[in-house]
Amino acid sequence: MTASGLTGSDESVLVAQARQNDALAFSELVRRYENKIFRLALHITQNREDAEDVLQESFLKAYEHLDQFQGNSKFYTWIVRIAVNQALMKLRRRKTDKSVSLDEQFDTGEDTLVREIAAWDENPEQQFSREELGEILESAIQSLEPPYRSVFVLRDIEDFSTEETAQSLDLSIPAVKSRLLRARLQLREKLTRHFKRKGDNAFAYL
Amino acid sequence: MLTCKDFLRELSDYLDENLGAEARTQLEQHIAACPNCWVIADTTKKTIRVYKGMDPYPIPADVEARLMQALERKMAAKQPK
């Protein structure tokens, strides 16, 4: 069978075939998820070289440990978990000289969460080209600290549930929730600079 | 009566529609009476929306080629002789 013949195959069938050392089946699983895993790695590491390493290491590890994959979760969730761990390891290695740890308990005080309050247009993103919008969104994500960034990427970009995110990052559910809130509010703040309605005074409501 | 701080604490669950009916009504009453919190709820909702609609980022061809080469080497080593 050619790889393209597997395109419509059920994921659990592919996993079973890959476990029998079927290289084509595993290649099809890689093809299905490589774009998402690369984007995820890029978002968490914010570094193209690291993201490529994470991509390779994740799929190689998955192939090696395929017998440990429990059929009760989705293959995608499993590979994401591997990729997140690889990406966080990269970050830790790069940040060893800095004082901030990924596992550190962060201040969850609400006082500093909202600074600018200005209304946006209904579809503010339409004022920008796709390239401009992409740059605005990426640079806002980049400005988040890794603990917030990882939670936001999994919850709001990869569409993971709170529970799946907690599992993937080894965090408690309350920690996921409080980091998600802070991430969303910080991004809102960054985007307000670009998206606020023209002519509005930024502090008109205060 | 909810304060703005209470509102902020519940904002994520509100936007994710994870609140019970009573808590939801309280929040909606607060938003209706507090223009600042209305703006925060609206702009945070739009923030989430624009990120969800973000273009997929296709993997660069050279990155994919290197991934496939690495996998082939690994698979060749694992194949039963």
Interface residues (C-beta under 8 A of the other chain):
Chain A: N21 A23 F26 S27 V30 E34 N35 K36 F38 R39 L42 E52 L55 Q56 F59 L60 Y63 E64 E110 L113 V114 I117 A118 A119 W120 P124 E125 R130 L133 G134 L137 F152 D156 I157 D159 K177 L180 L181 R184 L185 L187 R188 L191 T192 F195 Y205 L206
Chain B: K5 L8 R9 L11 S12 D13 L15 P35 N36 V39 I40 D42 T43 T44 K46 T47 I48 V50 Y51 K52 G53 M54 D55 P56 Y57 P58 I59 V63 E64 R66 L67 M68 A70 L71 E72 K74 M75 K78 Q79 P80
